[in-house]
Amino acid sequence: MAAVRGYGVRARESDGMPIVTRLLPELPVASLDAYVETGGGRALVAARASGPETVIDEVTASGLRGRGGAGFPTGRKWSTVLANRSALEPSTVVVNAAEGEPGCFKDRMILRYDPYRVIEGALIAAYAVGADRVIVGVKRAFEPEIGRLRRAVEEITDAGWAAGIAFDIVEGPNEYLFGEETALLEVIDGRYPFPRLAPPFRRGVDEVVETPTDVDDETSSAAHVELAGPTGETIAPPTLASNVETYANVPDIVTRGAAWFREVGTEESPGTIVCTVSGATRRAGVGEFPLGTPLREVLETVGGGARPGRRIVGVMSGVANALIPESQLDTPMSYEDLAAIGSGLGAAGFIVFDDTTDMVAVAAGVSRFLAVESCGQCTPCKQDGLIISDALERIREGDARANDLDEVRSRLGNVAFGARCNLATQHQLVVDSIMRLFPDEFERHARHTIPASPPYHVAALVQILRGQAIVDQREALKQPDWSFDEEYSGKLPAGRLDDHRATAEPL
């Protein structure tokens, strides 16, 4: 059973399984003093007494994987940053709090309940990799979380925990790509959220070079930053960038040990994970579960299962992985088990669809979201993405052209060509999976044998309130150039930089 948050319903001890509260305490931690009373701060003292290599070895032994979506081994990432450290400047630790995956609210819930453990985890990471700065990147719209973070940082700094470490909270834009690791670093360094080609361990926060005169040069990013090549060297200090939930796990690993962390979960996916459930369920909410828990149990515990008289037909983990059909909902919720069925865990933000949902409308909604949020640095991602989106809209509206289905299938094969981030691959995976699982719905829409369906709005969550998931409605008005103008300019976000420099307006 899990501890459930977000709608005022407690998980019941009587269900026969212990409540999981590793990262989500029963009540919000009100102050640093309250955090210390429950053992807070001991991990930081222990880490500094044991040495960086010992800390990294323990994190590696724990098997902790990044909770931002990719599931990359955390210890390996820390070791890589340490191995690539600069001889000239210290590294930087970045906390990615720019949560924007549709269906996901877990990072914001962790920050609302216990920002202290996230900051302590980041301070331990800074000690382990030799960093002298901790930067939290967060969307400026996350006002409750920013307030909690600023107070927690002030208390921790006043208490002397952060001696020698500079803290900063960077408030960034609402764009989906702000949460992409390298795009986050671009924003922190004062640029737009356009993904880089080089990983953070080779291009850190502060890698700024002279703007090339020819911005179309293939070595340049749309952010006008020279990129390291596949085997390039750099003297820039590397950056350790990880997700809120990843850092939140670190204090307990240090104080309780890797073996304790592995007491729950699976061999390849140890520990717990914080899940969000929304969509066609009785309620929406956030809950913490041991990895390996059957997905169906997560949906029933947090969401209450299907709505009365309805049947679940499928689930998506945000817009990052292939749709999971109802027949596979008993799959253990782990990185390896969900990958084995052709999907993935992602950031564990599960959007549920039932037998009243038009899956053509879902595919069109996913496609529109990803096509609009594409930055335009990679031509197939943006241009083919928009073509796919337009064709799916026509199919949904009952206005399909004769070749629209074939056009969608063809473009899906090309949309991810040469992509520097995962957005285009997500477009390919999610839309293709929906089309394969619900072919009859697409054929009937394309033949105009069923009426048009209402749009299915795909966007980030802005709140979970009394069991209701509130979706960002403004996303429906967003143009592919990232403006909210009445008409689409025809320009790409990456191509509008000079316009905005001239007017000093943000994208």
N, C-alpha and C positions, 0 to 999 in steps of 0.2 A: 504494500500500500504506500501511498505517497502523501506527503504534506501538501495540501492544495491551497493555493493563494489566488486572490483576484476576484472572488465573488462572495466571500463571507461564509463559505461552507467548509467545515473541517473534515478531513478524512477520519474514519472511525477506527479506533484501535480494535474493536470487536470483529472487524473483518478478518482477523486471524494473521495479519502481517504487521510487522513493526512500521511505525511512521518514520519516513526518511526525512531528516532535517539537517543534513550536513551543511547545506548552503543556504537554506531558507529556514530561519528560526521560527518558532511559534509566533513570536511578536517582533516587530521591528526593533532593532538595537537603537536606543534613544540617544546614546552619547558614547564618547570614548571610555568614560568611567564604567559604563554598563558593559562595554565590550571587554574591558580588562577583567571585570568580575567573572566573566565566563572563560577566562584563559587567553583573551586577546593579548597580543604582544609577545607572548612566550616564544613563538616561532621565530620572530625576528631576532631575538636575543640568541636563541639556539643556533640559528643560521650563521650569525656573525661570529659565534664561538667555534664553529666547526670548520669553516673555510669554504671558499667557492666550489672547489672540486667535489667536496663531500655533499654539498647541497645539490649540485647538478647530478651527481650519481644517484642520490635518493629520488629525485624527481624522475630520472630516467628509469630507475627500478620500479617506480610506481606504475609506469605505463600510462600516465596521464596523457591524453590526446587533446589537441586544441578544440575548444567547444564553439568556435566561430563558424564551423561548417565543414572544413576540409578534414578535420580529425588528424592533423599532422602530429607526430610524437613530440611532446613539449620538451622533454630532456634533450632530444636531438637538436631541436631548434636552439635551445640555450647553449649547447656545446658548440654549435656552428657559429653563433654570434661571438662567443668567447674566442674561438679559434681564428676568427677573421677580425679581431680587434685592431684598431689603429694604434700605431706607435706615437701618434701626435695628439689625439684627442680621445676622451672617454666616450663610451657608447651612450645610447639613450634607450630607455624603456618606454614603450607606448602602450597605453591601455585603450583598446578599441571598444568604445562605448557608443559607436554610431549605428546602433541597431536599426535596421530598415528592411529586413527580410519579411515579406508578407507572411502573416500568420505567426510572427514571433514577438514575444514580449518578455522573455525570460531575463535578459540582461537588466532591463529597467526594473523588474521586480527584485532582483538581487540587490541593485543599488538602493532601492527604496527600503529594503529590509536590513541590509548590512553592508554599507559602503566601506566600513573599517577593514573587513577581511580582504576586500579587493585591494585596498591601498597597501595593507600589510604584505599581501602576496606580491605586489609590484615592487615594494621596497626590498623584499627578499631576492627577487629577480635582479634588481639593480645591483645588489651586493654580489650576486653570483656571476654576473657578466661584466662587472666593472663599470657600471654606468653611473653618471653623476646627475642625471635628470630623469624624472618621471613625468610624462605628458599624458593626460587623458583627453582623447578626442571624442567629442560628444556633439550631437545635433543641438543647435541652439533652441530648437523647439522643445527639448526635454527639460522643461523648467523645474519640475519637482526633483528630478535626478541631479540636475546641476546644483540646486540648493543643498541637497544632502551631501554631494561631493565637496562643495566648497567648505561647508562646516566641518566635515570630517578631516579634510586636509588641514584646515586651520587648527583643529584640536591636536592632530598628530604632530604638526610642526611645533606647536607650543609645548608639547610634551617632550620634545627633543628626539623623537623617533627618527626624524628625517635629517639628522645632522649630516651635512655634506651633500645632501641631495636637494636639488631645485625641483619644485613642483610647478606645473602649469596645467590649466584646463583650457583647451582650445575648443571654442564653439564653432561648429561648421554648418554647412548647408544641408538641405533636406534631401538632396539627391541620393538615390539608391547606391550609386557607386562610391559615395563617401565611406561606406563600410568596407570596401575592398581595400586590402592591406596597403598596397602601394599608393592608391588614390588618397587614402587617409594621410599618408606622409606628405603627399603633395599639398594637401590643405593645411597641414600643420606648418609647412614651410611657406605658406602665404599664396599658394597657387590654387588652381581649380581641381576638382576631384576626377582627374583623368589618370587611369592606371599607367604605371611605368612598366618598362620591359624588364628591368633588372630587379632582383629581389632585395629586400631591406638589408640583408647582411653585406651586400656590395654597394648599395646606395642608401645611406642613412638619411636622417631627417634633414641634415644641413648641406647636402650635396647640391650646391648651386654653381652653375658655370655660366659663362657668358652666353647670351642669347644668340643662336646662329642667325646669320643674315638671311639665309634661305630656309624658311620654316618648313618647306616641303622636303627638305633633306631627309632621307630615310633613317638617319640616326637620331632624329629629333622627335621629341614628343610634342603633342599638341600644346602641352604646358610650356613649350620652349625650353626644355631641359635636355641637355645632351645625355644620352643613355649609355651605360656600359654595355659592351658587347657580350656575347655568350661566354667568352673566356677573358674578359677584360679585368684589369686590376684597378683598384681605387684606393686612395689614401684616406677617403672619408671614413669616419667611424661608423660601424654598423649599428643598426637599430633592432631591438627586440620588440616586435609588435605582436600582441596576443589579445584575445577576447576577454571581456569582463569575467565570464564564468571560469575561464582557464586560471586566471590569477586567484580567484576566490578559492580554488582547491588547494593552493600551495601551502598556506599556513598549517593545515591539518596534516599534510604529507610530511612536513618538516617535524612537527611535534609528535605525531602518532606513528609515522613511519610508512614505508611503501607497502609492507605486508598488511597493515591495517587498511590502507586505501583499497587494496585488492580483495578485501573480505567480501565485497559486493561487486557485481558486474561479471564480465567474462574475461577469459585470458587475454584476448586481444582488445577488449574494450572494458577495462576495469573502472570502478567507481560509479558515481551517480551522474545523472544528467537532468537538467531542468527543462521541462517540456511546456509548450503552449498548445492548447487545443481550442480551435474556433471553427466556425462554419455551421454545418447542418447537424448540430448536437443540441442536447437540452440546455446546455450552458457553455460558456467559455471560461477558461481559467488557466492557471499555471501550477504545475506540480513537479516535485522532484522524485525521481525513480532510480532504482538500480538499473544500470545498463544490462540488457538481456531480458528485461521485462517484456512480455508479449505486447505488441502494439495495441491490440484490442483492449487489453487491460488498462492501458494509459487512456484510451479514448473513453472507456466506461467510467474510470475513476475521476478523471478531471471533467470530462464533458457530459457524463451521465448517459452516454450511449446515444443511439439514434433518437430522433424526435418521435413522439407518440404516433404510431401507425406507419412509420416510415422505415426504410431500409438503407443502410449505408452502402454505397456502390464503389467508393474509392476515397483515397486520402493522398494529399500531397504534402511533402515537407518543404514548405515555402514554395518558391519557384525555382528550386535548385536541383531537384531530382525527379526521376520518372514517377508517374502516378502509381500508387500501390492499390491494386484492386481488392475488393472485399474478400476474395478467396485467399488472400495472403496476409490478412490482418493478424493472424496468430504468429507471424514471424517475430522472433525475438528482436527487441529494439537495441541493436548494436551496429557498429560500423560494418563488421564483416557479414552479419546475417542479412542486413538490408542490401548490401552490395551484391550478395549472392543471388538475390531475386531480381537484380537488375535495377535497383533503386539506390537510395542512400539515406543516411540519417540527417545530414545537413545540420542546421541549427535547432532541430527538434521543434520546429514550429508547424504543427500539423493542422492543415485545413481539410475539413471533412465535407464530402458531397453525398447526398442521398438520392433516392429514386425520383425526386422532383427536380433535380438539377439538370439543366441542359448542358451536356458536356461540350458541345460545340461552342456555347457561350463562354464556358470556362477556358477553352483553348484560345478563343479570341481575346479574352481578358488577360490571360497570361502573356500572349503575344504582344498585345498593345503595351502592357506595362514594360516589358523588356525592350521593345523597339523604341519607346519614348525615352527610357532611362539609359539607353546606349549613348555613349559620349561622342561617337563618330570618328574616333581615331582609326578604327578598322572599318574599311568601306563595306565589306560583306555584312558585318554585324549590324550596321545601321541601315544600309540601303536594302539588303535582302530582308532584314527584319521588318522594315516598314511595308515591303511588298507582301510578306507573309501576313502581317497584321491586317492590311487592307483586304486581302483575299478572304481571310477568315471572317472579317466583319461582313463582307458581302454574303458569304455563306450563311452566317447567323441571321442576317436580315431577310433572307429569302430572295436575294437579288444576285445569286451566284452566276458567274459567267461559265461557259461550257468547260473551260480548262482550269478553273480556279483550284480544284482539288489537286490536279497534277502540278500546277504551279507551286502550291504550298509544299508538296512533297519534294519537288526539285530544289526549291530554295532552301528547304531545311537541310539538304545535303551540302549546301555551300556556305551557310550563314556563319559557321565557325571557322572558316578558312583564314589562317593567319592571325587569329584573335590573340591579343596580349593579355586578356583576362578571361574569366570563366563565363561571363554573361551570355555570349553567343552560344556556347555549348549548352547552357541551361535552356535557352530558347529551343535548341534542337531537341534536347532530351525530353523536356516536358511536353511540348506540343506533339512530338512524334508518338510518345507513349499514349497520350489521350486519343490520338487518331487510330492507333493500333487496337486499343481496348474497346473503343466505341465506334467501329466503322459504319454501322448501320445509321447512326445518328447523322454522321457527316454526309453519307450518301442521300439520305432522305431530305436533308436540308438542301443539298446541291441540286436535287431533282425537283425541289419546290413542292414536295408532297406533305410537308408539315409546316405549320406557320412559323413566322419569325419568333424568336425568343427574346426576352429582355436581356440587356447586357449584364454580364457578370463582372462586378467591379473588383479588380485585383489591385491592392495597394497595401502599404504598410499599416500596421495597427497604431492608433494614437492613444488608445486607452482600453482597459477592460474594467467595466463598471457594472456591478450587481449582476454578473453573469453574462453581460452583453459585450461583445467585441465591437469596438468602434473603429471603423476603417477610415483612412484619410480620404475624404471625399474630394479634396482639391486635386488629387491625382487625375481625376477624370477630365479636368480642364487643362491639363499640362500639354503643351505642344512638344513635338519632337526636337525643337531647338532649345528646350527647357524653359521657355517663356510661358506666360499665361495670357498671351495676346489672343485676340479673337481669331486671327488668321495665322496659320503656320507660315513662317518666313521662307521656308525652303532651305534654310541654312542648318548646318550641323552645330551642336554645342561647341565642339572643338574649333569650328570655323568662325565662331562669333566672338572670339577673344579680342581681336583688334577693335571691333565695334564697342565692346564694353570697356576696353582700356581708354578709348577716346571719350567716353561719357562717364567713366568712373562708376558705372553701375555694376552690381553683382549679377552673375548668371542666375 
